[in-house]
Amino acid sequence: VGGGGGGAPGSGGGGSGAADAARNMATESLKMSGIVIGFICATRCWEFDHQSMSVHDPTGPLLAVHSVVVSERYQKRGVGGAMMKEYVSAVRKMELKSPLEKVVLMAKADKLAFYVRAGFKITKPSPIAHGKDTWYEGELEVRRRRGGGGRRLSDSGKKDGEDDDEDSKPCWIVDSFAMPGKAGSGNPAGVVLLPEGTDSCKPELVEWMRTVAKEFNQTETAFVWEKVEEGSEGGKSGNVSGASSISSGGSGGPETDEVHYSIKYYTCSGAEVDLCGHATLASASVL
């Protein structure tokens, strides 16, 4: 459906056509399955600019998300994240005459962690003017690029063309302490994002992390994963002995968006170290 203005979870879009389409869709959903607690609104375009906020081009290779909305009663329950992941999964499965290449959006700084967890890469401050606040653009590839991209790691052993989303891990090389405008400055570190609640003590995973750190060939590579705290759903805990901890979000407590992460560091020789400052900063930048 069409949409307008804003990519922040919990906020609505603009544009009368978009609103009418969203209402019609919500009405049909109500008839079929009960209460609508959230929706995502987007348009297709060739360039992600101000015009794409109100014009839908069905042949455009970009899918621009304008609204991710969750009813206030159901916020802070993981609904938005689950909805976004399901949305992207559904888009990837569509058989379209004009294929999509990327899902793009813009969001305020306090929402960036939400989109990174959903798989988006934050690319730059957006030149699109939308109120007084600074917005940032993010993108997620719909069609995985095979070879040469270096953006995801896989230990699945699957052949080219097979779906490896469940086994691949997003990865980055980040220059900590880099000086803007000075090429080659900074201290680089590898960062690999692992699934939530990872048990980093498993021998096969330890060996995999050592191998990846050697392949990255950076002084240190950090492996980061979201903790599953005691008392959370399922009773699991991601607090693994030997792992350090960092956090992202608010001031803590069950009603905030604060998220805690575990982190381990390996050198280019495959040895584990207790702490690495520039790799911690690199990981915080990614998160």
Buried (B, 14 or more C-beta within 10 A) or exposed (E): BBBBBBBBBBBBBBBEBBBEBBEEBBEEEEEEEEEBBBBBBBBBBEEBEBEBBBBBBEEBBBBBBBBBBBEEEBBEEEBBBEBBEEBBEEBBEEEEEEEBBBBBBBBBEEBBBBBBBBBBBBEEEBEBEBEEEEBBBBBBBBEBEEEEEEEBBEBEEEEEEEEBEEBBBBBBEBBBEBEEEEEEEBBBBBBBBBEBBBEBEEEEBBEBBBEBBBEBEBBBBBBBBBBBBEEEEEEBBBBBEEBBEBEBBEEEEEEEEBBBBBBBBBBBEBEBEEEBEBBBBBBBBBB
